[in-house]
Amino acid sequence: MLGYTKDLFILPFDHRSSFLKKMFEVQGRAPTEDEIEKVKKAKEVIYEGFKKAISQGIPRESSAILVDEQFGDELLSDARENGFTIILTTEKSGQKEFDFEYGDEFDAHIKKYDPTFIKALVQYNPEGEKELNARQREKLAQLTKFAHENGYKLLIEPLIPATVEQLAKFASDPDRYDREARPFLTSRMIKEMQKGEVDPDVWKLEGMVRAEDYQMAVKQAKADGRDNVGIVILGRAADASIVENWLKVGAKVKGIIGFAIGRTIFWDPVIQFEEGKINEDEAAEVISKRFLHYYHVFIEARQGL
């Protein structure tokens, strides 16, 4: 059955190009073995923070990790052995156009880990390049078909970067674009995807500032009998206060089932660990506390506390 109605609180650390470029200054070349091991270690620290958060109060059945095969192979295997909910990413990292990380062999790489969810990130503006959008819909429809025929839940993360023309309408102010245009583009994007046979069980959407914006997205996500399709709010590496506001507004909207917050939670403690300012356990503890904090923000807002 299409959809996912349980709570879903995701710690995503499937980042690859951003880790290499921004954390380890690897750009325009392949990483060395030492750099690869550093990325793997960073992800191990984040995973330890996830496990701590579960031991400290986040319900196991409501939490999930989102990670990649390239740097997270051992973590994926460990998570499966421990019965954690796994979300496996499928896209090539750092590209403008969606493509499968492992090309036509994407299915074998998914079956290797047997995750609960498979995930695809895509940049898709309904007022952007039509041919680009069509190519991306076609590949995502292929992923949809594979997921539903093989018993996997599908999570799609569509980012809607402003076109030059759209930004110009708002005096090149990205915040105004976010507030005044993106919510409407989000609903249009979901509708176009649905018409193109792209049907995720959960949409992972950029945060919004008004309840009616979330309600509009939920209405389209659940259109035409898709009653059980859910939405989680992504963090987009925003400041804590901004993320908290997105959660407080969204948590009260029926159909918003959780969040996926990554860099806002783990970036600083991982950098401090890499710089030798804190040890592995201290970094994991900070990550755990932040993950728990956003969980409580969401739950308390939903309950009206």
N, C-alpha and C positions, 0 to 999 in steps of 0.2 A: 504494500500500500504506500502511495506517495505521501511523504511528509514525515515530520518528527515533532512530537508534542511534548517530550520531556524537557526539563531544564537542561541547558548546555553551556557550561562555562569553560572556555577554551584558553589554554596557554599556548599561543602559537610561537614556534621558533624554527620555522621552516625557511627562514631568511638565508640566502646564500650570497648573492652578489653584494648586498648591503653589508653583510658581515665582512666579506673579503675587502671591500673598498673602504668602508668607514671605520671598521674596527681594527683591521690589520693592514690597511693601505696597500692592498694588492689590486692593481688595476692595469689592464692592458697586457697581462701576462698570466700564465698558469701559476697557481700557488705552489710553493715548495712543499716537500713532505712535512717539514717542521710547521709551516703555516697551516696545513691541513689538520695536523694534530692539535694545533691551538684552537682551531674552530671547533673540532670535535670535543675538546675539553670544555670550551665555553658552553656548548650545548649540554654537556654532561652536568655542568653546574646548574643550568636552568632546569633540567630534568630532576635533579635532586631537590630543587626548590618546589617543584610541582608535587613531588612525593611528600615533602614536609607539609605542604598545605593540606593535603588529604589527611595526614595524621593529625593535623591541628584543627580540622573542622569542615573543610569543603567536602561535600558528599562525593564519594567515589563514583556513584552512579550518575552524577550530574556533571562531572569534570572530564576533560579530555586534553590530550596533547596533540598539537599539529606540528609535524616535523617532516624532514626530507630524508630520502634514502642516502644521498651523497655523503652527508656528514652525520646522519643519525641512525645508521644501520643497526648498531648494537643497542641503541636506546629503544628502537622500535621492537626489537626482539625481546628485550627485557620487559617493556610495557605489555606486550602480548602475554608473556609468561605470568605477569602479575595481575592480569585481568583488567588493565586500564583501557579506557576508550581511546582508540587510536584514529587520528585523521592523517592520511598520507597525501602529501601534495603531488601533483602530476605535471605542473607546468615548468618550462624552462624559466630560470630566474633572470630578472633584469631586462626582459625584452618588451618592446612596445606591442608586438603581436603575439597572441597566445599560440603556443605550440607545445607538443608533448615533450617532456624531458627525455624520454627514451624512444621517441618516434613511434613507429608501428609496433614496437614491443612494449608499449605502455601497459598493456593488459597483463603480461607476464610479471612485470615488476609490482603491480598491484596484488596479484594473487600470491606473490612471494610472502607478503606480510599479512594478508587477509585482514585489512583494517575494517573498522565499523563504517567509517566515512572515507571517501576520496574527495579531494578538493582541487579546484582550479581557480586561479586568479586571472582576471582578464581586465584590460583597460577598454572600456566601451562607452562611448558617448553617442547617444542616438542622433545627435546633430553633427557627428564627426564623419570620417571617411566611410562611405556606404559600402564600397567593395571590401575594405578591411573588416568592417562589422559583419558582413555576410560570410567571409572566410572564417571568422572566429565563431560565429553561430554554428556553422557546419561542423567544426571540430568539437564544439561543446555538445552538440546534438549526438555526435558519435560517442562521447564520454557518457552522456545521459543514458543512451541505449545500453552501453556496456554495463554501467552501474546497476541499472534496474533489472537487467537480464541475469545478473550474477549475484544479486542479493546484497549489494553495497548501497549505503546511503550516499547521496551526493550533496556536497556543499560548494556553492559557487560564490566567489568574492569578486564582484564587479566594482572596479574603481571608475569614476567618471571625471577624468581630468578635463578642465575647461578648454574649449577651443580658443584661439586668438580672438575670434569674433565675439564669443560669449563673454570673455573677460573685458573686452572693450566696452560692452554694454554697461559694465559695472565699474568703469574708470580704473580698470586693472586691479580691482580690489578682490582678492580671492575669497575673503570672508563674506563679502556681499554675494558673490557667486554661490558660495556654499549655502547661505541662508535663503536666497531669493530664487535661485534657479535649480540647484542640484536636486531638491526634493521632487520637483516635477519631472526632471530628467530621469530620476531613479524609477519612477512608476512607468515612464515610457520605455525605459530600458528593459524592465522586467517583462512588460507586455510584448515587446519585440522578441525577446528571448523565448518566451512561451510560444509565440506563433512559429518560431523557428525550431520547435521541439527540443528546446533546452529547458529541462524541468528538474531543478534541484529539489531536494527534500528540505534544505535550509539555505536561505540567502544570508550571506555575511556582508552587511551593508555599512557604509560610512555613517558616523553619528550625525544626528540632526538635533535642532534646538527646540522644535515645537512638537507637541503631541500629535497635532493634526498631520504633520509631515510623516511621522511614523505610521499613523493610521492609514494614510494614503498608500504607503508602501505595502502594508499588511493587506489592505483590500485587494490590491493587484496581485500580490503573491498568492492569495487564496482564491483568485477568480476562477470561475468555470469548474467548480467541483474540487479545487485543490485545498480543501478545508483544513488539512493537517499540516500544510507547509508552514515552517517557522522562519523567524528572522533572528540573527544575533548581530550585535553592534560591535564593530571593530574599533580599535583604539587609534590607529593611524599615527602612532608615535606622538600624539598630542600631549600637552601639559596635563598634569593630574586634575586640575580644576575643571578643564574643558571636558575631559573624559568622564569625570564624575557627573557633570551636568547632563551629558548625553545619556548616561545610565539612569539618572534619576527621572528624566523625562520619559525615556523609552520603557523602563521597567513597569510603568503603570498602564502600558498599552497592551491589550490582549493580543497575543501572536508574537510578541517579542519574548523569546525564550531564554536569552542569556547574552553573553558577550564573548569576544575574542580579543584580548588585550595582550600584546607582546612587548614591544620595545619600551612602552611606558612603564612596564613592570621590571624588565630585566636589564635594560641597556646600561644604566649607571652602575649597578652592582657588578656586572660582568666586566665593565671597563676598569673598575676599581680592583677587581681580582687580577685582571691582566697586568695592571700596573704595580701589583704587589702591595696595595694599600690595605686589603682585607684578604683573609684566607678563603678557601673553598666553602667551608661550612658557614662562615659569616655571610658570604654572597648568597648562598642558597637560602639562608634564613631571611635575608632582606626580600628576596624574590617571593618566598612563601608568604611573608607578612603582607606584601603588596597585593598578591593574588587574593588572599583572604580579605583584604580591605575592600577591593572592588566587588567581591562576592557579597559582602555585607551591605555595601552601598546599594547594590541592585536589589537584594532581598528586602531590605528595610524600606526602600522606595516603593517596591511593589506592595508591601504591607501597609503603606501609609504612615510609617514611623518617622 
